[in-house]
Structures are given as structure tokens and as C-alpha cells.
């Protein structure tokens, strides 16, 4: 598992990335990210929902209420054009950070 700080740092770019794949609701976003991380990163709902609300206020995402197959109402979120631009900016920042660490740490040996 990742440290608390690193887990928190992944929240913004990863939530935007999950929403870039299509409309999703909060708990589903958490599960998709957990699976995509190889079950190494798990966010609390208390971190994801405030981030989604912040994204809405910032105009990065839109939301709508929808009734699920089980009859339960869920709020679904999707990226808009501003959100897509924000995601691209996040990717550039993470690429720069990754390049820095790769340069400092050197190439990793292949594990075969």
C-alpha cells in the first residue's frame, strides 16, 4: 500500500482519468481506481466526494442524478471540456515528476 501522502496526491489525476473513460458515480470511481492500481491504492469516500464537489465548483465536471437498476438514486459525474484540459495538464505534471524520479533512481532491472 502507498503512503497516505502519495495516495492523496494521486486523487486528482486519477479521478479525472476514471471520468475520462466515461460517466461514473462516486463508489464506482473508487472501485475502478482500486482495481487499476493493482489493489495498492484505496481512497476513502470522505476524500473522493469532496474532490468531486470541488471539480463541479471549478467547472471541470457535470453531474446528474440517475436511478440505478436496483432502484437506488445515484449521482453520476462526467468530464466536460475544461475537465479534459485539466486532465492533460495533470498528465504533463506527472510525466515531469516521473521523469525526475526515473533519472534520479536509474533504470530498474527487469523482473523475469
C-alpha positions in Angstrom: 0.0 0.0 0.0 1.1 3.6 -0.7 1.7 6.1 2.0 -1.2 8.4 2.9 0.5 11.4 1.3 1.2 9.6 -2.0 -2.4 8.2 -2.0 -3.8 11.7 -1.6 -1.5 13.1 -4.4 -3.0 10.5 -6.8 -6.6 11.5 -6.2 -7.0 14.5 -8.5 -5.3 13.0 -11.7 -6.8 9.5 -11.1 -10.4 10.7 -10.6 -10.1 12.8 -13.7 -8.7 9.8 -15.6 -11.5 7.5 -14.4 -14.1 10.1 -15.6 -12.3 10.4 -18.9 -13.3 6.8 -19.6 -17.0 7.7 -19.2 -19.7 8.7 -16.7 -19.4 7.2 -13.3 -20.6 7.5 -9.7 -18.5 8.0 -6.6 -18.2 4.5 -5.3 -17.6 3.1 -8.8 -14.8 5.6 -9.2 -13.2 4.4 -6.0 -13.5 0.7 -7.2 -12.2 1.4 -10.7 -9.1 3.2 -9.3 -8.5 0.5 -6.7 -8.6 -2.2 -9.5 -6.4 -0.1 -11.8 -3.8 0.4 -9.0 -3.4 -3.4 -8.7 -5.3 -3.0 -5.3 -2.4 -0.8 -4.0 -4.3 2.5 -3.6 -7.7 2.7 -1.9 -9.3 6.1 -1.2 -11.9 6.8 1.4 -15.3 8.1 0.3 -14.6 11.0 2.5 -11.8 12.0 0.2 -13.4 11.3 -3.2 -16.8 13.1 -2.7 -15.3 16.4 -1.6 -13.0 16.2 -4.7 -16.0 15.6 -7.0 -17.8 18.6 -5.5 -14.7 20.7 -5.9 -14.4 19.7 -9.5 -18.1 20.7 -10.0 -17.5 24.1 -8.5 -14.4 24.5 -10.7 -16.4 23.7 -13.8 -14.4 20.6 -14.6 -17.2 18.1 -14.4 -21.0 17.9 -14.8 -23.3 15.7 -12.7 -26.8 14.3 -13.0 -29.0 12.1 -10.8 -29.9 8.7 -12.2 -31.9 5.8 -10.9 -29.8 2.5 -10.9 -31.2 -0.9 -11.9 -31.7 -1.6 -8.2 -34.0 1.5 -7.9 -31.4 3.5 -5.9 -30.7 7.1 -7.0 -27.0 7.8 -7.7 -25.2 11.0 -8.8 -23.2 10.3 -11.9 -20.3 12.5 -12.9 -18.7 13.1 -16.3 -15.8 15.3 -17.6 -16.5 18.3 -19.7 -14.1 20.2 -22.0 -12.5 22.0 -19.1 -12.0 18.7 -17.2 -10.3 17.2 -20.2 -7.9 20.2 -20.3 -7.2 19.8 -16.6 -6.5 16.1 -17.1 -4.0 16.8 -19.8 -2.3 19.4 -17.5 -2.2 16.7 -14.7 -0.6 14.2 -17.1 2.1 16.6 -18.0 2.9 17.3 -14.4 3.0 13.6 -13.5 5.2 12.9 -16.5 7.7 15.5 -15.3 7.7 14.1 -11.8 8.1 10.5 -13.1 11.0 11.6 -15.4 12.7 13.2 -12.4 12.5 10.1 -10.3 13.5 7.8 -13.1 16.5 10.0 -13.8 17.5 10.0 -10.1 16.9 6.3 -9.5 18.2 5.0 -12.7 16.7 2.1 -14.8 15.0 -0.7 -12.9 16.1 -4.2 -13.6 13.6 -6.4 -15.4 12.0 -9.0 -13.2 11.5 -12.1 -15.2 
